[in-house]
């Protein structure tokens, strides 16, 4: 499980984000914090893997937390995903400088956060796997740098395909972290099986998702779809 600390000055918002995180497979919320001081103490005592970190805090900034953690050589430094209403470019640049793995601007829905967390989980798993290897080749390095950046779906889909539906199905695949059938995709998104199959086939044709064939003992192979990380 990826141990997550939610840092937000609004208790209600922090609880909402905590619920969002707990819905995503592979993540657990180990605590919440509302100030810079609370967050730093929680990092030392709870040792989270990931911070969901707001910029605006009563006693400073989430960027201060990143800066202080980067200077603390004796502490195990968690990764950070910025969750904030602050989209000023200077804040974004500062977050990147201090090593944030992503930046999500409020307001957002649970599906948006789930997609980002699924991307981070893939990055976390790749780093963990490569840490056990003797060295990495160029493909491994490229995969690490792209893992936290969710691939995009077509902005102007072909006639008969809705961009919001494409995004919903794409997010469901990314959040699942594994190959899904049309029936499983339909169950996760609320669309019909036929609609899910049509949109999955389109995404596969566009190269956004990969088609896998699962062969059983009899009959045609089952079509399953996944995002290539």
C-alpha positions as CSV (number, residue, x, y, z in Angstrom):
1,X,0.0,0.0,0.0
2,X,1.1,3.5,-0.8
3,X,1.0,5.4,2.5
4,X,-0.6,8.8,1.9
5,X,-0.7,12.0,4.1
6,X,-3.3,14.6,3.2
7,X,-2.3,18.2,3.9
8,X,-5.0,20.8,3.6
9,X,-6.0,23.7,5.8
10,X,-9.7,23.0,5.3
11,X,-10.7,20.0,7.5
12,X,-13.8,19.3,5.3
13,X,-11.8,19.3,2.1
14,X,-9.1,17.2,3.7
15,X,-11.7,14.6,4.6
16,X,-13.1,14.6,1.1
17,X,-9.7,14.1,-0.4
18,X,-9.0,11.3,2.0
19,X,-12.1,9.5,0.9
20,X,-11.1,9.9,-2.7
21,X,-7.7,8.4,-2.0
22,X,-9.1,5.4,-0.1
23,X,-11.2,4.5,-3.1
24,X,-8.1,4.0,-5.3
25,X,-6.6,0.5,-5.2
26,X,-3.2,0.4,-3.6
27,X,-3.5,3.5,-1.5
28,X,-4.1,4.1,2.2
29,X,-4.5,7.4,4.1
30,X,-2.2,7.3,7.2
31,X,-3.1,10.8,8.4
32,X,-4.1,14.4,7.8
33,X,-2.5,17.7,8.6
34,X,-3.7,21.3,8.4
35,X,-0.5,23.3,8.9
36,X,3.2,23.2,7.9
37,X,4.2,22.3,11.4
38,X,1.7,19.5,11.6
39,X,2.7,18.1,8.2
40,X,6.4,18.1,9.1
41,X,5.7,16.3,12.4
42,X,3.5,13.8,10.6
43,X,6.1,13.1,8.0
44,X,8.6,12.3,10.7
45,X,6.2,10.1,12.8
46,X,4.1,8.5,10.1
47,X,6.7,8.2,7.3
48,X,4.2,8.4,4.4
49,X,5.2,7.6,0.8
50,X,3.1,10.4,-0.7
51,X,1.9,13.8,0.3
52,X,-1.3,15.3,-1.1
53,X,-0.2,18.8,-0.5
54,X,-2.0,22.1,-0.6
55,X,-0.1,25.3,-1.2
56,X,-2.0,27.7,1.0
57,X,-1.6,26.8,4.7
58,X,-2.1,29.0,7.8
59,X,1.5,29.0,8.9
60,X,3.2,29.1,5.6
61,X,3.1,27.2,2.2
62,X,3.1,23.7,1.0
63,X,6.1,24.8,-0.9
64,X,7.9,25.5,2.4
65,X,7.2,21.8,3.4
66,X,8.9,20.6,0.2
67,X,11.8,23.0,0.6
68,X,12.4,22.0,4.3
69,X,12.1,18.3,3.5
70,X,14.6,18.6,0.7
71,X,17.1,20.1,3.2
72,X,16.6,17.5,5.8
73,X,19.3,14.9,5.0
74,X,18.3,12.7,7.9
75,X,14.7,12.2,7.0
76,X,13.1,9.8,4.5
77,X,11.5,12.2,2.0
78,X,8.1,11.4,0.6
79,X,6.9,12.2,-2.9
80,X,4.4,15.1,-3.2
81,X,1.4,15.6,-5.4
82,X,0.2,19.2,-5.2
83,X,-3.6,19.6,-4.7
84,X,-4.3,23.3,-4.8
85,X,-6.3,26.2,-6.1
86,X,-3.1,28.1,-6.8
87,X,-2.2,27.8,-10.5
88,X,0.2,30.7,-10.6
89,X,3.1,29.7,-12.8
90,X,5.7,30.6,-10.1
91,X,4.1,28.2,-7.7
92,X,4.1,25.5,-10.4
93,X,7.8,26.1,-11.2
94,X,8.7,26.1,-7.4
95,X,6.8,22.8,-6.9
96,X,8.7,21.3,-9.9
97,X,12.0,22.6,-8.5
98,X,11.4,20.9,-5.2
99,X,10.5,17.6,-6.8
100,X,6.7,17.4,-6.8
101,X,5.5,14.6,-9.0
102,X,2.3,16.3,-10.1
103,X,0.1,19.4,-9.8
104,X,-3.7,19.1,-9.7
105,X,-5.7,22.4,-9.7
106,X,-8.9,22.6,-7.6
107,X,-11.8,22.0,-8.1
108,X,-11.6,18.4,-9.4
109,X,-13.5,15.2,-9.1
110,X,-12.7,11.8,-7.6
111,X,-12.1,10.4,-11.1
112,X,-9.5,13.1,-11.9
113,X,-7.6,12.4,-8.7
114,X,-7.9,8.6,-9.2
115,X,-6.2,9.0,-12.6
116,X,-3.3,10.9,-11.1
117,X,-2.9,8.5,-8.3
118,X,-3.0,5.5,-10.7
119,X,-0.2,7.3,-12.7
120,X,1.8,7.7,-9.5
121,X,1.3,4.1,-8.6
122,X,2.7,3.0,-11.9
123,X,5.7,5.3,-11.3
124,X,6.2,4.0,-7.8
125,X,6.0,0.4,-9.0
126,X,8.5,1.1,-11.8
127,X,11.0,2.7,-9.4
128,X,10.6,-0.1,-7.0
129,X,11.3,-2.7,-9.7
130,X,14.3,-0.9,-11.1
131,X,15.8,-0.4,-7.7
132,X,16.3,-4.1,-7.6
133,X,18.0,-4.2,-11.0
134,X,21.7,-3.6,-11.6
135,X,21.1,-0.8,-14.1
136,X,18.5,0.8,-16.3
137,X,18.5,1.2,-20.1
138,X,17.1,4.2,-22.0
139,X,13.6,2.6,-22.3
140,X,13.5,2.2,-18.5
141,X,14.5,5.8,-18.0
142,X,12.0,7.1,-20.5
143,X,9.2,5.1,-18.8
144,X,10.1,6.7,-15.5
145,X,9.9,10.2,-16.8
146,X,6.6,9.6,-18.6
147,X,4.8,7.4,-16.0
148,X,3.4,10.3,-14.0
149,X,2.0,12.0,-17.1
150,X,-1.3,10.5,-18.0
151,X,-1.6,10.0,-21.8
152,X,-4.2,12.1,-23.5
153,X,-7.3,11.0,-25.3
154,X,-8.3,12.5,-28.7
155,X,-9.5,16.1,-28.2
156,X,-11.7,15.9,-31.4
157,X,-12.9,12.3,-31.6
158,X,-14.5,10.8,-34.7
159,X,-18.1,11.3,-35.4
160,X,-20.3,9.3,-33.0
161,X,-17.9,9.5,-30.1
162,X,-18.2,11.9,-27.2
163,X,-15.0,13.4,-25.8
164,X,-16.3,13.3,-22.1
165,X,-17.2,9.6,-22.5
166,X,-13.8,8.8,-24.0
167,X,-12.2,10.5,-21.0
168,X,-14.4,8.7,-18.5
169,X,-13.5,5.3,-20.1
170,X,-9.8,6.2,-20.3
171,X,-9.8,7.2,-16.6
172,X,-11.5,3.9,-15.6
173,X,-8.7,2.0,-17.4
174,X,-6.0,4.0,-15.8
175,X,-7.5,3.7,-12.3
176,X,-7.9,0.0,-12.7
177,X,-4.2,-0.5,-13.4
178,X,-4.9,-3.7,-15.3
179,X,-6.7,-4.9,-18.4
180,X,-10.5,-4.7,-18.5
181,X,-13.1,-6.2,-20.6
182,X,-15.9,-4.2,-22.1
183,X,-18.3,-5.6,-19.5
184,X,-16.0,-4.6,-16.6
185,X,-15.5,-1.1,-18.1
186,X,-19.2,-0.7,-18.5
187,X,-19.7,-1.6,-14.8
188,X,-17.1,0.9,-13.7
189,X,-18.3,3.8,-15.8
190,X,-22.1,3.3,-15.9
191,X,-22.3,3.1,-19.7
192,X,-23.8,0.1,-21.6
193,X,-21.6,-2.8,-22.5
194,X,-22.1,-2.0,-26.2
195,X,-21.1,1.6,-25.7
196,X,-18.0,0.6,-23.7
197,X,-17.0,-1.9,-26.5
198,X,-17.4,0.8,-29.2
199,X,-15.3,3.4,-27.3
200,X,-12.6,0.9,-26.3
201,X,-12.3,-0.2,-29.9
202,X,-11.9,3.4,-30.9
203,X,-9.2,4.1,-28.3
204,X,-7.4,1.0,-29.3
205,X,-7.5,2.0,-33.0
206,X,-6.1,5.5,-32.0
207,X,-3.3,3.8,-30.1
208,X,-4.3,5.3,-26.7
209,X,-5.0,1.8,-25.2
210,X,-3.7,-1.6,-26.0
211,X,-5.9,-4.6,-27.0
212,X,-5.1,-8.0,-25.4
213,X,-6.7,-11.3,-26.4
214,X,-7.4,-13.8,-23.6
215,X,-7.9,-17.3,-24.9
216,X,-10.2,-19.7,-23.0
217,X,-10.9,-23.3,-23.5
218,X,-13.6,-22.8,-26.1
219,X,-15.1,-20.0,-28.3
220,X,-13.6,-16.7,-29.3
221,X,-10.9,-15.0,-27.3
222,X,-12.0,-12.3,-24.9
223,X,-11.0,-8.8,-25.8
224,X,-9.4,-6.9,-22.9
225,X,-8.0,-3.4,-22.9
226,X,-5.3,-1.7,-20.9
227,X,-3.1,1.5,-20.8
228,X,0.5,0.9,-21.7
229,X,2.7,2.3,-19.0
